C-alpha cells in the first residue's frame, strides 16, 4: 500500500494544482454580454433562459463570440460490484456490449451526437472485461482503474487512492482533448450505476433514499423497494462523509462517476463549458462541486431525467437544467440535445441586430 | 356586401374542401414506429418524449423515415387596432420595422432559424403600412386582408368574410410552399397581438382574463391591469361564440392569427408536421382546432412561454410543449429551437441499432 499511498499523495497534489487553475466566470464579459443582449431587436430579455445561457457562455469563455463549433461528448464507462445485489434488470455484460455499439456508431448517443454535430469519445474507466485492446487500437481512451468497483452493499466501491486516480484520469482526458474541443459533454455507461449515483445524491443532498431512488432501466415495484434498501445499506455500512467528496466517491461511487467529476474539473480548468447529462453525470458534478466549488461556473445542466434524485441534485447544485423530456438513458444523450441550445444561445449573442443597427424603435412608448 | 358574401361563401366551400383532405395520423405507421423503437439498444422508451415525437412524426408522414430536412418557418405579420388602447409598450410602427429586420436577416428568428437549418418566410397578412412592394419584389409573400384590424375594445377585429379570407390565405401559403417543405413552423409579428391572442384563449378555454393576461413585451403592474380590462371589454362587447372558431377569429382575433390557423390547416392537409410557436401561434392553433379538430394530429407544440395563457391553451389542446425556457418573443423562435428536437427524434427512429443488430443483450434479466 505504500506505493499506492505515494501515488495517492502525488495525485492529490496534482488535483490541488488543477483546482488552483479554476477561476469563476469573468464578470466583465458577463456584463458586456448583458449590455449587448439588452440592445437586441426584441423586448428586454425576451429569449429568457437562452439569454442567461449566452451570458454564462461569455463569462466562461471570456468572449462575446464564445466558440462552440467543436463539441465532444465523453462517455465514461465502468462496471459496478453492486449489480450482484440485483439492482438492475440488465447484466453487467451489457456495459461492454454497449461500448462496442458506441464504437460502431449505433447507440442513442451516436445518433443524437451526429444530429448536434458533436463527436463521441468513449473512455474505459473500469469495465469488468478488460478493454485495453480497444484502447491500444485507438478506438477508445483507456484509463482503467480496475475491473469494476466493489459491492457497495458490503464495503467501499474503491480505495481512496483509486478515487483520486479516477478523478485524475478524467482531468487527463479533458487535458488531452482540450486543444480540439470548444464544448465538452459528459456521458456514462455502466450497468448498475444509478445505484451509486443515487447513494451519492442521498449523501450530498441529505434526502432519504426512499425519496430519491428510481427505477433505473426498468425495475418493477418490488425491485424498486429492494434497490432502496441497497442504497440505504450502502450508506449505513460505508458511512461516507458528505463534506468529503473523495470519501463519498470512494465509498459509494463508481470509476466512471469519478471520471466524469474529473472531466468537469478539467473542462473548468480550461475555461470550457461542460454540458452535464443525466443522473450519473450529475452525481459526477456533485463530486466535482464538492472538490472545487468554482467548477459550477462552467457547468450547463442539460436536462432533468425521470429519476427522482435528479431534481434534488439540481436543487443542491443551484441550477435549473435546460430540458425536461422524460428521458432516462444516460450515455450523454441529454447533453447532445442541449448542444443545440448552446449553439442557439451563441447565435442570439452574435447574429441578432441591435435596435440602432436595424432602425427599429427600441424605446418602449408609454402604454 | 353581396360581393363579399359570395366571396365568403366560396371561401367557406374552399375551407370545407380542405378540411375533407385532413385525416388523423396513420395508426399503422405509429404502431410500426413503436415496434421498432422498442427494439433499440436502450431500456424501454428511455428517450421518453423524443420517442413519442418520433411516433407522431411516423404517424403524420406515413413513413418510418420521416423527411424533416427542409424546414420553413412562416412568420405571419399583421397590425392591431387595439394598440390604440395602450396595450403594448411598442408602437405599431415596429411591426413593419421588424419585417425589414426579418428580410435583412437580423432578428431573433433569423439567428435561431439559421442554427436549426430552417428558412424564414415572411407573410404580410395585414400590416398598417402597405407592404405590397416588398411582396412584388419577392421579399415577402403578400396576402394582405386589410391595413390592420379594428379595435376589439370597441367592435369586431374584422368581418366574417375577412376572417375566412385570412384562414384561406394561410392555407394558400401552405399550398404554395408544400412541395419544398418537410416541416412547417409558425411565427408571428404584430405589435399588440398578445391582446387578441389572450382574448381568444379566454373565450376558448373558459378561463378569466385576469388569470390569462400577461405582460406581453413588458407591461408594468398598472398597464397589466389595464390590459386585463381591455381583454374583458373586447369579449363583453363582441360576445364571440366559443363553439364557432370563425366567429372568435373575426370578433377578437387578428389577420396574422387567421393566417397561422390557415397555415396549420394547410400543413395538416399535406400531412406535414407543423411546429407551433408561442402564445400568438397557439391562438392560431386554437382557431384551427376549432375549425377542424383533426389538425391536432399534425401539430407539435414547441414551447411554453412566460405568458400565463399559454399553459391553459396547451391544456385545452391536450398536448404538452417540448421546451420551457422562459421565452416570450414569438416570431417563431420557439419553433426554430424545437426543429432540432424533431431532427433528433428522427435520428433516434432511423439511426439507432436494434438489440439484434448490435449483439446487445436485450431481454432484461430478473433483477
Interface residues (C-beta under 8 A of the other chain):
Chain A: X40 X41 X42 X43 X44 X46 X47 X48 X49 X50 X86 X87 X88 X89 X90 X91 X93 X94 X97 X98 X100 X101 X104 X106 X107 X108 X110 X111 X112 X114 X115 X116 X216 X217 X218 X219 X223 X226 X306 X322 X323 X324 X325 X326 X327 X328 X329 X333 X336 X337 X340 X341 X343 X344 X347 X348 X350 X351 X352 X353 X357 X358 X359 X360 X361 X364 X365 X366 X367
Chain B: X40 X41 X42 X43 X44 X46 X47 X48 X49 X50 X86 X87 X88 X89 X90 X91 X93 X94 X97 X98 X100 X101 X104 X106 X107 X108 X110 X111 X112 X114 X115 X116 X216 X217 X218 X219 X223 X226 X306 X322 X323 X324 X325 X326 X327 X328 X329 X333 X336 X337 X340 X341 X343 X344 X347 X348 X350 X351 X352 X353 X357 X358 X359 X360 X361 X364 X365 X366 X367
